[in-house]
Amino acid sequence: MPRSEPRRLRAHRPFPGGALALLAGLALLPWATGCQEQLAREEPAIPFVFRSLQLSQNDSRGKPAWTLSSPEARYDMTRRLAQARELRGVLYAQGQPVYQLRARSGVVLGDGALIQFEGEVNLRRLGRDPLAIKAQRVRWYPRKGVMELDQRPVATERDLQLSAQRAIFLIDKEKLELRGEPQIRRITEAGANRDGRARNDLVLEATSADWYPASGDLQAQGPIRGMRTPRPGQPPQTLTSPALRGNTLQQQLVLAGPVRFEDRGAKAWLEAGETSVNLPRQEASSPMPFKGQLGRLQLNGEGFVFRQLETLVVIQPGCRLRQPGESLSAERCQWNWTTQGIEAEGSVELRRQASDQVTKSGRLTGRMGNNGMALFTSPGSRVNTRLRLQNQRRQGNQGSSAESGAKRIAPIRL
């Protein structure tokens, strides 16, 4: 959007006497010799001290575009440079205040062509969806409507933090371009450590990211790397994806496939297609086919839901489990990595290579063993089992032989 020229500095007290005398002398002595002119040019410039600094600029329609003020400023006419402290400013959109700016100190160059803020710089978005951006150094080009943020700027919105080594803020578009190892963090009070500091529930790293704070739209290019530490002392859970998109206001993210989750502590991994992440509910889900492994148990399904708060993975619809010598299929399976409990429901069919055994049931429950194998039982459920017994030498009567063969049948195990 085209912008008009900024207004000049306004002085609210007379210039210092030395500076005023110097200006008056130069104005009243047009006949000064060349030597005297050379001496005057070599005289160091004396900066003017202003009681306050007021800068403002309007857009092409005459509406305010931005304002900036300081309680005190020093102005060097030779270099057209003003140094100010405790700066306060407001950025407008369509004549309405949108962002509030604060900085400890700043330098105004070229009568407002470039404004550089130093120290702690805070930019806060006003309204019902507040946003805070902090940086240690900001270069602002008012006529271009561009801010360059250095030294690891951080943007905070609710319990989300976005940071990078540097960022470019396009004011008119309300677009924040994060460059140099951008990170997306989710921090909650419930995840605080014993020392009271917040724990990072989720950290996602990318190569670049573009974010529109007003709408919440977020696009990040990968490879995306995620990490979360479930408990102190345990290996972190990790994920990878080629790209990411989502909305920070809705706190919804979508990871592009292929997505890989890995939990070295549980000796588990999962590879899936496009996966959605609901940050408030701490859930990840995908309606696409996936494969994975848990210990020695291989998993396949047509979709899954990963529920962090319940420490639960649900495979639905279509669940297929396989481990050495055994396989199971069901409409739905779930694993709780805290209790190590496993459940299979809906048209459950268990097959064992030994004795060509087939067991069918509406529901089987079990748990993961220390050897990485799953052991299933069916308490209170009706089970239909078919198996093939090898020919055995008869001992005693036929009834005792059948009883002996039944004792050799292993329990239902997967």
N, C-alpha and C positions, 0 to 999 in steps of 0.2 A: 504494500500500500504506500503511495508517495507521501512524503512528509515535508512539512515546511521547516524553515530554519529555526533553531532554538533561540530563545530570548537571551540577551546578554546578562552578565553578572550585574547585580544591583548592590551598590554600597550604601550602607545605612549610617555611616559616620565619615567625616572628612578624612582624606588621605593623610598619612603622617607628614609632619612639617618638612622634613628633608626632601621627601619625594615631591611635594607640592612646589617647593622652592626650585628644585631642579627643573621641573616641567615649565615653570614660569620663566626661568632664566633662558631656557632654550627658545621659548616663544617670543621674548622681547628683544633678543639679540640676533636678528637675521644677518647682521654684518660681521658676525664672529669670524675670525681668521680660520684658515684650514687647520692650523695647529691646534687651535682651541676646539674645533670640531672633532679632531682626532682624539683629543683628551676626553671629550664628552662621550665619544663612542666607547672608549676603553673603560670608562667609569662603570663599575659593577651595578647591575640593575637592583634597585631596592624593591622587594615585594611589598605590595599593598596588603594590609590586613583589613578584612571586611568583617563587620559585626555579624553578618549572616550571608548565606549564599542561597539564591533562589533561581532555579533553572526550570523551564517548562517548554513543552512543545505541543502543538496542535496537529491534528491530521488534516488531510486535504479538505474535509468538510467543516473545519473550524472547531471540531470537538477535541477535548484534551486527549493527548496521546500518552504523556507521562509528565510527572513533576519530580523535582529533586531539591532537597533543602539541606542546609547544614548550619549549625549555630555559629561557626567561625571558619573562615577560609583565608588563605594567603594567595595573592595573585601576582604572577610575574608577567609583566607586559611584553618583555622581550621574547620570551619563549611561549607566550600565550598559554600559560599553564597555571592552574589553580589547584592548591592543595587544601583539602577539607577533612573534617573529622565528624564522627557521629552523623553520618548521612542517613536521611530518610527519604523514601520515594514511593510513588504509586504509578503503576502501569494500568492503562485504561484500554478497553475494547468497546467500540461504539459509544464512547463517551462515559462508560460505566467503569468504576474501579474493579480490577480483576486481581492484580498482584500487589502486594505490599513489600517494599524492599528496605533492608537495613544493612548498614556496613559501618565498621569502626573507623575506617579512613578511606580516602579515595583521592584520585588525581584526575582533574578535568583537563583534557588536552584539546588544542585547536578550537577553543570556545565551544566545546560540547561535541566535537566530532568523535571523540573517543573518551570514555570514562572508565578508569580502571579502579576497581575496589580491592583493598588489601585487608588482611586479617580475617576475622569471621564475617562472612557475608550470608545473609538470610533472605530468601525470597519465598513468600508465603502466598498461596492462592486463597482468595476469599470465597465465601459461600458455604453451602451445606456439605461439600466434599472437599475439606481443607487438604492442602498439600504444602509441605515444607521442603525447600531445597537449600542445602548448606554447602558452602565452598570456601576455600581459603583465598582464592584469587579469581576475580571475574573481570573480563574485558567486555565492555558494553559499547556497541556502535549504534547509537540512537537512530541515526538516519537510515540505517539498514534494518533496524529492528532485530539485531542479533546480539546474543550474549555468548561469550566463550568462557567456560568454567574449567579450571584446572585444579590439580592437586586433590584428586579423588573426591569429586562432589558426590553428595548423597541426597537422594529424594525420598521422603517418607510420606506414605499415604496409608492411614490406619495402621495395620500391623505389617505392611509391606515396605521394604526398603529396596530402592534401585540405586546402584552406584557404578562408577567406572573411573578409569584414570583421568578421563576428560569428557566433556560434554558440550554440545552446542544447543542453545535454546533459541528457536525461531519464534519470536514473540507473537507475530501476527497469526501464525499457524498453530500456536500453542503446541509445538512439537519439540521434544527433547531427544536429541541424537546422542546416544551413549556409545563411546568408542574407547577401546583399550580395556579388555577384560571386564566387561559389564557383568554385574551380579544382581540376582533377584533373591531377596531373603524374606522369609516370613518369621516374625518374632512375636511370641505371645507371652503374656504374663504367667499363664499356666505352665509355660516351659522355662521358668526361671531356675537358675542354679542355686545352690545353697548359699552362695555369697550374695544373692540378690540380683545378680546380673541376668539379663534375659538370655535364654538359650536359643540358638538358631534351629527352629524345627525343620527348615528346609532351605538349602542354598543351591541356586541354579546359576551356572556360569555359561556365558556365550561369547562369541567373537564380536558381535555388534548388536545393537538394539535400538529401535525407534519407538518412542512412546508419546501418546497424545493424552496428557493428564485430564483435559476437559472431558473427553469421551471415555477414557480408560483403555483405549485400544493399544495393544502392545504387539510388536513383531520383533523376533530375535532370530539371528542367524547363528548356526552352530559351527562346529559340533557343540551341542548342549551337554553339559555335565552337571549332574546333581549329586548332592551328598547330604546325608542325615545320620547323626550318631544316636542310635536308640537308647543306649545307656552308657555312662562313663566306663571306659576301659574296654568296651566292645568295638570290633571293627565297624566302620561306617557302612551304611547301606548306600548304594550308588545307583545311578541311572544315566543313560546316554540316549541322545536323540539328535537327528540332523538339524532340526529347526523347532521353533516354538511360536505360537500365537496365543492371544487371549485378551482378557479384559480385567484390568486391575480393580475397577469399581465393583464388578460382579465377582471378582476374585476367582475367575475361572481361567484355566490354562489348557491348551491342547498341544501335546507333543507329537510331532510328525514321526511316522514310522520309518524304519524299524526302531522300536524302543526296547532297551534292555535294562532290566532291574537285576541287581545282584546284592545278595546278603551273605557275605563270607562267614559271618558268625553262625548262621543257620545252614551253611553249605547249600544255599539255594540260589537259583537264577531263573529268569523268565524273559522270553523274547516275544514281543507283540507288535501289532500294527499301531495305527494312530490311537493315542491314549489321552483321555480327558482327565484333568486334575481339578478337584473341588477343594480349594484351600481351606475354607472355614470348616468343612466336614472332614478334612484330611483324608480324602478318598481319591483313588485313581481307578479308572475303569476303561474297558475297551470292548466293543461288540464284535471284534474281529478275531479270527483264529490265532492261537498262540501255542507256544510250547515252552516247557521249563523242566527243571529238575529240583528235587528236594531230597538231599542225601542220595540214596541209590534208587529213589522213586522218580520215574519220568512222568510228566504231566502233559496232557494235551486237552484243548477245549475250544469251543466256539466263542468264548468271551469270558471275562473275569471282572471282579471288583476287589480292589485292595483297600481294606478299611483299617487305617492306622490306629484310630482310637480304640477299636475292638480287637486289635492285633489279629485280624482275620483276613484270609484270602478265600473268596468264593468263586468257584468255577461253574459257570452257567451261561447258556445251555450247553448240554453235551459235555460229559466229563470222561476222560480216558486216562487210567493210571496203569503203569507198567513197572515191574521190578523183576529181578532174576527169577524165572520159573513161574511167574504169576501175572495176571492182568485183570483189570476191573473196568467196567463201563457203567455209567449211571447218568441220570438227567442232571444231577447237581452234586457237587462235592465242595467241601470246605475244610480248611486247615487253620487251627489256632496256634500261632507260633509261640505263644506264652505257655499254654497247657500241653502243647504237642498233640491235642486231640484232632481226630479226623472223622468226618462223617460223609457218607454217600447215601443219596436219596433218589427214589424214582427209578423203577425198572433196573435195579442193581443186578449185575451179572458178574460173578467172580469165576475166573477160569484158572486152573492149576495144571501145569504140564504133567506133574506127577499124578498117576492114576487117571489122567484125562478127566479131572474133576470139574464139574460145573455147578455153581451154587447161585440160586436166584432168590432175591428178597426185595421187599419194598424199602428196606433201610438197613445199612450196616454202619457200625461205629467202631472206632479203634484209636490207635495212637502211634506216633512215630517212636521207634526204639532207638537205643544208643548206637546200634549198628547201621543206622540209616535205612532200615526196613520198616514197613508198616504192618501192624498186626491188627486184624479185624475180628469182631465178634458181633453177634446179633441177639442181645438179651431181650426177651419179650417179643421178638418178631418171628413170624412164620418163615421158615427157610425151606426151599426145595433144592435138594442136592442130588446130583447124578454123578456117579463115578464108575470106573471100570476097575475091577479087582483082578489081579493076576491069579492064575490057577495055582492052588496050594495043595499040599499033601493033606488029605483028610486025617484028622486025629479025633478019635472018639466018634460021637454021633454028629449028625448034620447041624443040630442047634448049637453045640459047643463050638463047631468050626466057624459058623457065622458070627458067633460072639467073639471068637478070637480075631476074625478079620475086622470086626468093627473097632476093636481096640487099637488096631494099627492105623486107623484114619486120623490124620493130623488135624488139629483145630483149624477153623477158618482163619486164614492169615493172608494179609496182603501188605 
